[in-house]
Structure formats: structure tokens, C-alpha cells
């Protein structure tokens, strides 16, 4: 008798449902917390420095556990590790809501990050195992739902929950989604293990986890504490040293934690570079825009969220035509064009002032999201085109590591621009007033990052992603291992 999962639902439906749900609450948790921090500080009597650790602790924990996620999924089964990570994230969300002190909240946020760090790489590996190369565009459309909606919905939902209920509910909101996804996955997900997972690479785990965690801390706190402060310099330098040591170690290990030999494939390298720069530019825009609306123009969190949300509509609508264009146009031109679109929108946001009509801002945010779809759909479809199925777990780990670092780098860079120029200015004999010039320069820097990403996208060869450009009915040769089809 076939297992209940196989007899009732396609694994494409099952994996898509549980991964989208888990990814949604995971990404939402990163953006929704920022709105709640002032209320948390007031209720728990926490200082500004302590509040920062609530956000940074999650990101650092995330960085520690992402590198190990690929091996854990391959060794113990993607279903088991995914459900353990989801249970840890959901349980920690409940504990965060019940926290009675700032120290408890930081501890529970670290637990959340441990679960969140494993969710996305393992879930992405499951997605690309059940969707063959010729259906990767379809899988990418599914992945775009949480990627687009969660960052835009976070400020809106966070503002409503804090104003109408309490800050506790920004964590409790994860519970129904997490529990439903866990039960659904427990019943319907099929298990997958890689018999060639190898032994646990302890040196790789220690070096990569500690190195990425220190780098994430330095990038997250550099603009606030000052890039020349001893703590930022020491953690940043130590993180770089550990990451360099990790590269030398991992290239000499037979079964490494981070399969860096996958980077011999030119398509995988190019898409990862574009992804990192794209994350820096796009997340940088989404970081600066709410600050400008609230600090410079005096908008509420809810008003700011409503102005940001059209970005999500732009992504969702644009995916409909991008997925149809992809087999015809290919990833190279779509990604380059999308990044130029993000750059143009960021440059136009640098012209926004207090007299700009809200409808124009809404149009710009919509176009930013639409441009983002032109980058993400082909990127996620093409990135694993030449990766063997057995390597999907390790490949998704590398992909998510660079994306997290790119996001942190973009926010750190633009936050430093704002801090360096100063978001407030004082005219002779007058009271301090917002300095729009700082926000405008930050948007121009984001535009520059997007242009660099477009240039990097031009290095992609559409022929390398040929297996994802074919129709489902065409016969596609199975990809060879990365060490065989690689091009240095």
C-alpha cells in the first residue's frame, strides 16, 4: 500500500505549500520586529543597545546554522530536519511572546534564528528536487510569494498588531501558520536522504558558523556603533580570517560542510554574485524607504507600510509575464534588465521630497517590485540548472549564505551613508530638521549597486541554463555532477 502522502497529493504541491508557509513567517519575522522594538523597550524597560540585540541575535544565530543545514538534510532526511527546524522556530516564537525580560527575549530570538537558519536552505533543496529543471520557473514563481509579500507586509501587520493588541502578537502570529505547516508536512511530506552525505565536517561547521556569525554582527552593528569601534573592527576582522581559513579547509576535505567546489561551475558562480548584489540593492532600498517616510516626512508605521506594500503587488503581477518570457528571452537579459529597473527606481526615489504626490511613490514602489521579479524568477530558475540532484542541499546552503550576507551588506552600507551624512541638520539659529540629502544619497548608492548587479548579470550565458529553458515535453539529459560539468 503506498504511503498516504504519495496516494493523496503530489509532492510538488506538498513541498510548495509547507515551504511557502515556513518561508513566509521566517521572512516576516525579520521585518515585523523592527516596528515592535519601541513598544518592547518601553514594556520591558530595555535600553536601545539591548533592543538591538533582539534583532541582531536572530541574524547571528541564522548565520551560524545556515552552513550546517545542507549536510543535516542530506544525512538525516530533509523532511525530518525541515520539521525539526519549523518546530524550533514556531516554539521559539511562542516563547518570545511569553518573554518577561529582555534577556529572555534575546535568548528565545537566538533559538528562533537556529530554526530559521535551517528552514530556507533545506526547503529550497526540497523544492528543486521535486521540480525538474524544465519546471524551475514554476518553482521560482512559488518562491516569489513569500519573498515579495513578507517584507512588504511586515511593517503594516506589525503596526496594526502593536497599535491594536500588543507587541507579543508579532510573535504569536507565527503560531497558527507554523503549526498548520508542521502538521501538513508531518502527514504528507516524503523523506529524502543522500546516502553519500559523508561524515559531519566539524572544522567546517566551526569555521563557517563562527566566521559568518561574526561578519553578520559586524555588518549589522557597524553603522550604529561606528566602523572604527574596537568591537566592530575585532569581530569583522576575526570573521574574515575565519572565513578565509574555512575556504582553505573546505577545499581539502572530501565531504565538506560547504561544498565550495560547486563554485567551479560558471553559471552557479554568476547567479550567486548577481544574487548577492541584488539582495544588497533591493533590501537596501526597503531599508531606507521606511526610514525616510517616518523620520523625514513624519509618516506612521501603518502609513509607511501602505506606501511600501505596492512593491509586493509589482512582484506578484510581474511574475505572470516573466515566467512566460523566460523560455524565450533567457536569464541573462531578464536579470540585467530587472536590475537596471531597480536602479532606475532607486534613482527616482532620490528625487522624492515632502511635496511628492503619494501616487507617484506608489508607482515607483510597484515598479521596484516588478523589476525585482525580472531578477528573482530567472535567478532561482537558472542557479541550479547544472547542479546534480544529490548536490542540491549543499548548493542551496551556499546560495542562502551569500544572500544573507548580501542583505546585511546592503543595509550596512546604506545605514553608514545615512550616519555619515547625518539624517538631521541644523540651520543657523533654527531647530534641527530632517536632512533629505542623506536619504537621497543612500538611494543613489543603492542604484549604483543595482547597476553593478546588471553588469554582473551580463556574464551569464543563457546556453548554460538550457535545461531550464526547455518545455516539459522535451527530453532533457540528467545533469552531471558539478565536478564533471564544471567550467573554471
Secondary structure, DSSP 4 states (H G I P E B T S, - for coil): ---HHHHHS-HHHHHHHHHHHHHHHHHHHHHHHHHHHHHHHHHHT--HHHHHHHHHHHHHHHHHHHHHHHHHHHHH-HHHHHHHHHHHHHHHHHHHHH--SHHHHHHHHHHHHHHHHHHHHHHHHHHHHHS-GGGHHHHHHHHHHHHHHHHHHHHHHHHHHHHHS-TTHHHHHHHHHHHHHHHHHHHHPPP---TT--S--HHHHHHHHHHHHHHHHHHHHHHHH-TTSHHHHHHHHHHHHHHHHHHHHHTT-TT-SS-GGGGGSHHHHHHHHHHHHHHHHHHHHHHHHHHIIIIIT---HHHHHHHHHHHHHHHHHHHHHHHHHHHHH-HHHHHHHHHHHHHHHHHHHTT--TTS-HHHHHHHHHHHHHHHHHHHHHHHHHTTTTS-GGGHHHHHHHHHHHHHHHHHHHHHHHHHHHHHH-SEEE-TTS-EEE-HHHHHHHHHHHHHHHHHHHHHHTT--GGGGHHHHS-TTS--PPPPPHHHH---
